[in-house]
Every structure is written in C-alpha cells, then in structure tokens.
Amino acid sequence: MFQQLRTLTLTNGRIKHLDVEYEQLNIRGAVALHQEVRMKKVSTHGHSSFYFPTIVQVFNSTGSCTLKDYCEIDELTNAGNIKISDGCVQKINSSGKLMIEGKLQSERFEALGIVKAAELVTNHFHLKLSGESKIDRLLAENVVIEKDKVTLIPLFKKRLICHTISGKQLKLSYTSAAIVEGEVVIVGENCLIERLYYTDEYSIASNAVVHHIIRREKE
C-alpha cells in the first residue's frame, strides 16, 4: 500500500532550519536553502538555490534551480533550467537546459535540449540536440548524439562541441571534437573531428570531416 510522505511546501525565503521529520520538500516560489538537504523527494517549481550538500532519492525540477554544492541523487528529472556544481546522479532525464560546472558521475544520462558541462562520466549517454551544447570532457561506455527533429532552430545551431569524447560504442552526429576515441566509432552527418582513435572499426558519413584517423591496439 502506498504510504504518503511527510511533506513540507515552501513558497519564499532563505531557509536555514528544516525539520528533519519531513521526507519530501516542495518549492513553489523563490527559495534559498542554506543548510544540508536530505530528503526522499524534492520537487521545485520556481527559483530555488541549494547552498549546501543535497542528498535526495528523487529530484524533480521544472523551474530555475541551482545546486551550488555537492549533490547525490538517485533520479533527476529536469524540465527547466538547472545548474549543478558537481556530484553523483545515477539517472538523469533532462528536457531543458542542464549545466554542470565541475565533474558529474552518472549511470544513465538522457537529454533533449542543451547541455553544458566541464566533465561528465557515465555509462550510457544519449543527447538529442535542440541548440548548441558544450561538454569539455565526455567519458561514457555508450554514446549517441543526434539532433532533435522537432524544434524550429536552424540545423547549424544544433551542435555539440567537445574537446574529448572517450568510450566504447560511439555514434555521433552534429558533433565537433578535438579528440574522439572508442572501440567502434560511427561518425555521422555534419561532424568535424580533429583526431579519431579506434580499436575495432569506424565509419565516416560523406558530409563529415575527420582530419586524422589512428588505430590503437586493444590493451
């Protein structure tokens, strides 16, 4: 039988003392939290800022949200604009704008929209581009990058710009990168790659450009 969580709803203010008896936090306005947050569930719709570590099982954001300290989240859903300092989020599903200032570790990362990150480490990475995304360093077992076919933004603005993409199974399109390294690499349409390293096989679309191709032996 479903058990209702003990829930607190905040609408505005700077919060320094949350009662530990609550399991769910709802934010429905402009709220800044100046203390560590440990909850089963957080739902924020409005403008929220978390200044201390945030440890949550399920985190849903549909407004503008900033996690300024380390975060540890099992499942994050973003349908707005969220900025993360660094941390570990097991499962991410983003359909808005997601910014990662430091290093984020994840098991599964799925996004439709815009992603800007310094370093992202995940097992499964799938990005549908609706604008220009930038990731300095992307490390993932499986990578799929494609353009979103729905939005009206011009195709040349739907692009991922990276310094390094490293993984095993890579399927790229609309991607510019200095270094791409993987076991099986599919370089799809409208890619511009400076150096491609592979161990098993690769393919390059007719309208993609790869300047250097280097085969590596498997370790």
Summary of the structure (lengths in Angstrom):
residues: 219
radius of gyration: 19.4
end to end distance: 51.2
largest distance: 60.1
contacts: 734
relative contact order: 0.08
helix: 1%
strand: 75%
